[in-house]
């Protein structure tokens, strides 16, 4: 809700400075959309991929009665 209010305030301010026309409204909305898209694309995702900030530890499970990793 807050970003919509900020975009509305931006459009209103631009219209007060440059005059009320559909060109000014469209241009300011397009610029705000591009700025929002750039900000969204530059943030890191919430889901971490392997190797980004944490170590991936491999875990092996041996099933059965034999012991493969000891030599006799």
TIMI-2910 file (N, C-alpha, C, CB; in pm, 1 decimal, decimal comma, always signed):
<rs>
+----------+----------+----------+----------+----------+----------+----------+----------+----------+----------+----------+----------+------+
!      n_x !      n_y !      n_z !     ca_x !     ca_y !     ca_z !      c_x !      c_y !      c_z !     cb_x !     cb_y !     cb_z ! resn !
+----------+----------+----------+----------+----------+----------+----------+----------+----------+----------+----------+----------+------+
!    +81,3 !   -119,1 !     +0,0 !     +0,0 !     +0,0 !     +0,0 !    +86,0 !   +126,1 !     +0,0 !    -92,7 !     -0,5 !   +119,4 !  Unk !
!   +195,6 !   +121,5 !    +75,9 !   +283,7 !   +237,7 !    +84,4 !   +347,6 !   +270,9 !    -50,9 !   +392,5 !   +213,2 !   +188,6 !  Unk !
!   +395,6 !   +170,6 !   -128,3 !   +451,3 !   +206,7 !   -259,2 !   +349,1 !   +272,7 !   -351,8 !   +507,3 !    +83,4 !   -326,5 !  Unk !
!   +222,9 !   +231,5 !   -343,9 !   +121,5 !   +296,3 !   -427,3 !   +100,0 !   +441,6 !   -386,2 !    -10,5 !   +219,8 !   -419,2 !  Unk !
!   +102,4 !   +467,9 !   -256,7 !    +90,1 !   +605,8 !   -210,0 !   +209,5 !   +690,9 !   -253,9 !    +77,0 !   +608,8 !    -57,8 !  Unk !
!   +328,2 !   +632,3 !   -248,8 !   +447,3 !   +705,4 !   -292,6 !   +443,5 !   +734,1 !   -442,9 !   +573,6 !   +626,2 !   -257,8 !  Unk !
!   +397,8 !   +638,1 !   -521,5 !   +387,3 !   +660,8 !   -665,7 !   +281,3 !   +767,5 !   -694,3 !   +352,8 !   +528,8 !   -739,5 !  Unk !
!   +170,7 !   +763,8 !   -620,6 !    +68,1 !   +866,9 !   -637,0 !   +120,3 !  +1005,1 !   -600,8 !    -53,4 !   +834,2 !   -551,9 !  Unk !
!   +196,8 !  +1014,0 !   -492,9 !   +255,9 !  +1142,2 !   -454,2 !   +356,6 !  +1188,9 !   -558,6 !   +323,7 !  +1131,1 !   -316,6 !  Unk !
!   +430,5 !  +1097,2 !   -617,5 !   +526,0 !  +1131,7 !   -722,3 !   +455,0 !  +1185,8 !   -845,6 !   +610,4 !  +1010,2 !   -759,6 !  Unk !
!   +347,3 !  +1120,7 !   -885,7 !   +270,6 !  +1167,1 !  -1002,3 !   +207,2 !  +1302,5 !   -973,8 !   +161,6 !  +1064,5 !  -1040,6 !  Unk !
!   +151,1 !  +1319,3 !   -855,8 !    +89,1 !  +1447,1 !   -819,9 !   +191,8 !  +1559,9 !   -818,0 !    +20,7 !  +1436,5 !   -683,2 !  Unk !
!   +308,5 !  +1533,1 !   -760,6 !   +414,2 !  +1635,0 !   -757,8 !   +464,3 !  +1669,7 !   -896,8 !   +530,1 !  +1587,9 !   -672,6 !  Unk !
!   +480,0 !  +1569,6 !   -981,1 !   +526,0 !  +1596,9 !  -1117,9 !   +421,5 !  +1675,5 !  -1195,0 !   +558,2 !  +1465,9 !  -1191,6 !  Unk !
!   +293,2 !  +1644,1 !  -1170,9 !   +187,2 !  +1719,5 !  -1239,9 !   +180,0 !  +1863,3 !  -1189,6 !    +51,1 !  +1650,6 !  -1220,6 !  Unk !
!   +208,7 !  +1886,3 !  -1062,8 !   +208,6 !  +2022,5 !  -1011,7 !   +325,6 !  +2103,1 !  -1066,2 !   +212,6 !  +2021,4 !   -860,3 !  Unk !
!   +438,6 !  +2036,8 !  -1090,4 !   +556,3 !  +2106,8 !  -1141,5 !   +548,8 !  +2125,8 !  -1292,8 !   +683,4 !  +2030,4 !  -1104,8 !  Unk !
!   +514,6 !  +2021,0 !  -1366,1 !   +520,3 !  +2025,1 !  -1512,3 !   +384,5 !  +2046,6 !  -1577,8 !   +580,1 !  +1898,1 !  -1563,9 !  Unk !
!   +278,9 !  +2049,0 !  -1502,3 !   +146,0 !  +2069,6 !  -1559,4 !    +72,9 !  +1936,5 !  -1575,8 !   +156,3 !  +2141,6 !  -1694,9 !  Unk !
!    -58,2 !  +1945,4 !  -1571,5 !   -140,8 !  +1825,1 !  -1581,2 !   -161,4 !  +1786,9 !  -1727,1 !   -276,9 !  +1846,5 !  -1511,9 !  Unk !
!    -99,2 !  +1680,0 !  -1768,6 !   -121,6 !  +1626,3 !  -1902,8 !   -101,8 !  +1475,2 !  -1897,7 !    -25,4 !  +1692,3 !  -2007,6 !  Unk !
!   -157,1 !  +1407,6 !  -1994,7 !   -143,8 !  +1262,4 !  -1997,0 !     +0,4 !  +1220,1 !  -2023,7 !   -236,2 !  +1202,6 !  -2102,7 !  Unk !
!    +76,2 !  +1304,2 !  -2092,6 !   +216,5 !  +1273,3 !  -2118,2 !   +295,9 !  +1271,4 !  -1987,8 !   +277,0 !  +1375,3 !  -2216,0 !  Unk !
!   +274,7 !  +1370,2 !  -1903,0 !   +348,0 !  +1377,6 !  -1775,7 !   +311,4 !  +1259,7 !  -1687,3 !   +318,1 !  +1510,5 !  -1702,4 !  Unk !
!   +182,1 !  +1227,9 !  -1678,7 !   +138,2 !  +1116,0 !  -1595,9 !   +196,5 !   +985,0 !  -1647,9 !    -15,3 !  +1108,4 !  -1592,3 !  Unk !
!   +190,3 !   +962,2 !  -1777,6 !   +243,8 !   +839,7 !  -1836,3 !   +393,5 !   +828,4 !  -1820,7 !   +208,3 !   +832,4 !  -1981,5 !  Unk !
!   +464,1 !   +939,6 !  -1841,9 !   +609,3 !   +937,2 !  -1831,0 !   +653,6 !   +910,0 !  -1688,1 !   +668,0 !  +1068,7 !  -1879,7 !  Unk !
!   +587,4 !   +973,4 !  -1589,7 !   +624,5 !   +952,4 !  -1450,0 !   +591,2 !   +809,9 !  -1406,0 !   +552,9 !  +1054,1 !  -1359,7 !  Unk !
!   +477,4 !   +756,8 !  -1450,1 !   +443,9 !   +618,1 !  -1415,7 !   +542,0 !   +519,9 !  -1478,9 !   +301,1 !   +585,0 !  -1460,6 !  Unk !
!   +583,4 !   +548,1 !  -1603,0 !   +680,6 !   +460,9 !  -1668,9 !   +815,3 !   +467,6 !  -1597,1 !   +696,9 !   +500,2 !  -1817,4 !  Unk !
!   +858,6 !   +587,0 !  -1558,1 !   +986,1 !   +601,1 !  -1487,0 !   +980,1 !   +532,3 !  -1350,8 !  +1022,0 !   +750,0 !  -1469,7 !  Unk !
!   +866,9 !   +544,0 !  -1280,0 !   +853,5 !   +477,3 !  -1150,0 !   +852,7 !   +325,5 !  -1167,4 !   +724,6 !   +523,5 !  -1078,3 !  Unk !
!   +790,4 !   +275,5 !  -1273,4 !   +789,9 !   +132,0 !  -1300,1 !   +929,0 !    +79,2 !  -1331,2 !   +696,7 !   +100,7 !  -1415,0 !  Unk !
!  +1003,6 !   +153,8 !  -1411,0 !  +1140,7 !   +111,6 !  -1442,4 !  +1229,9 !   +115,0 !  -1319,0 !  +1200,0 !   +200,6 !  -1551,7 !  Unk !
!  +1212,7 !   +217,6 !  -1235,5 !  +1290,5 !   +224,6 !  -1112,6 !  +1255,7 !   +109,8 !  -1018,8 !  +1267,4 !   +358,0 !  -1042,9 !  Unk !
!  +1127,5 !    +76,9 !  -1008,2 !  +1085,8 !    -36,2 !   -925,8 !  +1137,1 !   -168,3 !   -979,1 !   +935,8 !    -40,7 !   -916,1 !  Unk !
!  +1135,6 !   -183,3 !  -1111,6 !  +1187,2 !   -305,9 !  -1172,4 !  +1336,3 !   -321,2 !  -1148,6 !  +1158,4 !   -307,2 !  -1321,7 !  Unk !
!  +1411,4 !   -213,6 !  -1162,0 !  +1554,9 !   -218,8 !  -1135,7 !  +1583,1 !   -251,0 !   -989,5 !  +1620,6 !    -86,6 !  -1173,6 !  Unk !
!  +1506,0 !   -192,3 !   -898,4 !  +1525,9 !   -220,9 !   -755,8 !  +1491,4 !   -365,9 !   -724,6 !  +1440,8 !   -126,5 !   -669,1 !  Unk !
!  +1386,9 !   -418,9 !   -787,2 !  +1348,1 !   -557,9 !   -763,9 !  +1451,8 !   -654,6 !   -820,0 !  +1211,5 !   -586,1 !   -826,3 !  Unk !
!  +1504,7 !   -625,8 !   -938,2 !  +1600,8 !   -715,6 !  -1000,5 !  +1736,6 !   -712,2 !   -930,5 !  +1617,5 !   -679,9 !  -1146,6 !  Unk !
!  +1768,8 !   -604,0 !   -860,3 !  +1900,3 !   -594,9 !   -797,0 !  +1902,8 !   -656,6 !   -658,1 !  +1943,5 !   -450,8 !   -788,7 !  Unk !
!  +1786,6 !   -691,0 !   -601,6 !  +1785,7 !   -752,6 !   -469,9 !  +1808,5 !   -902,8 !   -482,0 !  +1653,1 !   -723,8 !   -397,6 !  Unk !
!  +1866,6 !   -958,8 !   -378,4 !  +1887,7 !  -1103,2 !   -376,1 !  +1757,0 !  -1171,4 !   -341,2 !  +1999,0 !  -1142,4 !   -275,2 !  Unk !
!  +1741,6 !  -1291,0 !   -389,6 !  +1620,5 !  -1365,8 !   -361,1 !  +1614,1 !  -1415,0 !   -218,1 !  +1609,3 !  -1481,5 !   -454,2 !  Unk !
!  +1497,5 !  -1451,4 !   -174,2 !  +1481,0 !  -1502,6 !    -38,8 !  +1527,8 !  -1647,4 !    -27,2 !  +1335,4 !  -1491,5 !     +4,0 !  Unk !
!  +1530,3 !  -1719,2 !   -138,7 !  +1572,1 !  -1859,0 !   -137,8 !  +1719,7 !  -1864,7 !   -173,6 !  +1486,8 !  -1944,8 !   -236,9 !  Unk !
!  +1798,4 !  -1921,8 !    -84,8 !  +1941,7 !  -1933,9 !   -110,5 !  +1969,1 !  -2052,3 !   -201,0 !  +2019,6 !  -1948,2 !    +20,9 !  Unk !
!  +2056,5 !  -2031,4 !   -295,3 !  +2100,8 !  -2139,1 !   -382,6 !  +2229,7 !  -2197,6 !   -325,8 !  +2121,7 !  -2088,4 !   -528,5 !  Unk !
!  +2261,2 !  -2321,9 !   -359,5 !  +2384,2 !  -2381,8 !   -305,4 !  +2508,1 !  -2301,5 !   -344,6 !  +2398,6 !  -2526,5 !   -354,4 !  Unk !
!  +2589,8 !  -2272,4 !   -246,9 !  +2713,5 !  -2200,7 !   -270,9 !  +2703,2 !  -2050,3 !   -259,1 !  +2763,4 !  -2234,1 !   -403,7 !  Unk !
!  +2587,7 !  -1994,3 !   -226,4 !  +2576,4 !  -1849,4 !   -216,7 !  +2633,1 !  -1796,6 !    -84,8 !  +2431,0 !  -1807,4 !   -231,1 !  Unk !
!  +2570,2 !  -1836,2 !    +27,9 !  +2618,1 !  -1786,0 !   +155,8 !  +2634,9 !  -1895,2 !   +259,6 !  +2524,5 !  -1682,0 !   +207,6 !  Unk !
!  +2607,7 !  -2016,1 !   +224,4 !  +2621,1 !  -2123,1 !   +321,4 !  +2683,0 !  -2244,7 !   +253,2 !  +2484,0 !  -2158,5 !   +384,1 !  Unk !
!  +2744,6 !  -2327,4 !   +332,9 !  +2810,0 !  -2446,1 !   +279,9 !  +2709,7 !  -2560,0 !   +270,5 !  +2930,2 !  -2486,5 !   +367,6 !  Unk !
!  +2718,8 !  -2634,3 !   +163,7 !  +2634,9 !  -2752,4 !   +146,6 !  +2716,1 !  -2872,5 !   +189,1 !  +2584,5 !  -2767,2 !     -0,8 !  Unk !
!  +2669,6 !  -2943,5 !   +289,4 !  +2740,8 !  -3059,8 !   +341,9 !  +2672,4 !  -3184,7 !   +289,2 !  +2744,1 !  -3059,2 !   +498,5 !  Unk !
!  +2751,1 !  -3269,2 !   +226,1 !  +2696,0 !  -3391,5 !   +170,5 !  +2687,3 !  -3496,7 !   +280,0 !  +2781,6 !  -3442,1 !    +52,2 !  Unk !
!  +2576,8 !  -3564,9 !   +286,1 !  +2554,8 !  -3665,5 !   +388,3 !  +2526,7 !  -3798,8 !   +319,5 !  +2437,8 !  -3625,0 !   +483,0 !  Unk !
!  +2599,8 !  -3901,1 !   +360,7 !  +2583,6 !  -4032,4 !   +298,6 !  +2521,5 !  -4128,9 !   +396,7 !  +2718,1 !  -4086,6 !   +248,6 !  Unk !
!  +2428,9 !  -4206,3 !   +348,9 !  +2362,7 !  -4307,3 !   +431,2 !  +2388,8 !  -4443,7 !   +368,1 !  +2208,4 !  -4279,0 !   +444,0 !  Unk !
!  +2439,1 !  -4536,8 !   +448,7 !  +2464,3 !  -4671,9 !   +402,6 !  +2352,6 !  -4761,8 !   +455,5 !  +2605,0 !  -4722,2 !   +448,9 !  Unk !
!  +2286,0 !  -4829,6 !   +364,6 !  +2173,6 !  -4915,0 !   +401,7 !  +2215,2 !  -5060,5 !   +382,1 !  +2046,1 !  -4881,1 !   +317,4 !  Unk !
!  +2189,8 !  -5142,6 !   +480,4 !  +2223,3 !  -5284,2 !   +470,9 !  +2308,7 !  -5328,1 !   +588,2 !  +2295,3 !  -5313,2 !   +340,2 !  Unk !
!  +2344,9 !  -5460,1 !   +587,6 !  +2422,6 !  -5516,5 !   +698,0 !  +2571,6 !  -5518,3 !   +669,0 !  +2375,4 !  -5656,5 !   +728,1 !  Unk !
!  +2610,2 !  -5486,2 !   +549,8 !  +2753,4 !  -5487,4 !   +518,1 !  +2811,9 !  -5348,4 !   +541,7 !  +2777,6 !  -5532,7 !   +371,0 !  Unk !
!  +2942,2 !  -5348,0 !   +561,4 !  +3012,2 !  -5223,6 !   +589,4 !  +3106,5 !  -5194,8 !   +473,0 !  +3090,0 !  -5231,4 !   +724,9 !  Unk !
!  +3067,7 !  -5105,8 !   +384,0 !  +3144,9 !  -5080,3 !   +261,2 !  +3269,7 !  -4995,3 !   +284,8 !  +3057,0 !  -5011,8 !   +159,1 !  Unk !
!  +3273,2 !  -4918,5 !   +388,4 !  +3383,6 !  -4824,1 !   +402,1 !  +3493,0 !  -4873,5 !   +497,1 !  +3330,9 !  -4691,4 !   +450,4 !  Unk !
!  +3491,5 !  -4998,3 !   +538,0 !  +3599,6 !  -5056,5 !   +616,0 !  +3656,6 !  -5176,7 !   +540,5 !  +3549,9 !  -5098,0 !   +757,5 !  Unk !
!  +3790,0 !  -5183,9 !   +537,8 !  +3855,6 !  -5296,7 !   +471,8 !  +3885,5 !  -5404,5 !   +575,5 !  +3986,3 !  -5251,3 !   +399,7 !  Unk !
!  +3876,4 !  -5532,3 !   +537,2 !  +3905,7 !  -5643,0 !   +629,7 !  +4040,8 !  -5701,1 !   +602,3 !  +3800,4 !  -5751,9 !   +619,8 !  Unk !
+----------+----------+----------+----------+----------+----------+----------+----------+----------+----------+----------+----------+------+
</rs>
